[in-house]
Amino acid sequence: MQNSRRKVVLIVASIAGGLFFTFLSGVYWVRDSQFVGVEIINYGYPFAWFRYLRNTLWMPRPPSPREWYSFIVLGFVADFIIYGLLTCAAVYILLAAVASHKRLSL
């Protein structure tokens, strides 16, 4: 019973922590201007999972949203896996420390 509860806690913590820290990594942005007239802003760390293109020159027609925003699924999944595993490891270490502390105090 105790072992199955620990597994559920680790799975929930991995998913919740992975999503939380992935979306929190969206605050980190890098500006890239390789092309004349276009500025590319990438959001996400360590992999960019959201991209915004900004025109720095005048355009004769209004851009469509598809040209300016892009969601990079592979980068999102990679960030989610990295942060999920890190959260799982941290929660596992915390649960092991609490369990050993309980055994020592009994």
N, C-alpha and C positions, 0 to 999 in steps of 0.2 A: 504494500500500500504506500509506504513512504517513498519507495523508488519510483513508482508511477506518478506520484504527485510532483516529485522533483523533475521528471521528464516533461510534464505538462508545463511547469513553471519555466523551464529552460526554453521550450518551444515558443511559449507566449512571449517571453522576454526577447527572444531572438527576432520574432516578427515585429513586435511593437518597437523595440529598440532600432531594428533595421530601418523601419519606415520613418521613425522620428529623426534619427540622425541623417538619413538620406535627404529628407526634406530640409533639415537644418543645414545640410551642406550646400543647398541651393542658394544660401546667402553669400557664399564664396563665389566671386565672379572674376573672370579674366577677360580683359579687352584685347582683341586682336584685330589689327587693321593691315592685312596683307594686300588688300586690293584698294585701288584708288576709288574713292567715293563710297565705299562700303565699310562699315565698322561692325565686326562680329563680336558679340559678347556671349561668352560661355558661362553657364552656371553649373555648379556641382563640384565636389572634390572627393576623391582623387580623379574621378572621371566626369567629364561634362555630360549632363543628361538633359539640359535645356539650352537652346541656342536662340539668340535674338539678333537679327540683322538690322542695322540702322543705316539709313542713307545719309551720307554727309554732303551730297550734292543735290541740286534741285532735280526733281523728276517730273516729266510732263504729265504722267498719269498717277492716280493714287494706287499704291501697292495693295495686293490682296494679302489677307492674313497668312496664307500658306507661304508666301515668299518671305515673311518676316519672322515667324515663330516656328520652331521645330523642336519636337520632343524626341530625344535619342533614347530608345528603349534599351539598347545594349548597355549604355553607360549607367542608366538607372538601375538595371538588374545587377550590374557589377558593384555599384555602390551599395545597393541593398544587401547583397551577399557579404561584402566586406564588413559593413557595420553590423549586420545580424550576427556574424561569427564573433566579432569583437564583443558585442553585448552578451552573447551566450557564454563566452569565456569569462567575462567579468562576473556574471551572475553565478556561474558554476564555482568560481573561486570564493565568492561571498557565501554561497550555501555551504561549501566545504569548511570554511572558517567558522561559520555559525554552528555547524554540526560538531566540529571538534571542540569548540568552546563548551557546548552543552555536555559532551562526554567528559570533559575535564572537570566541570563543576559538579557533576553527580558523584 
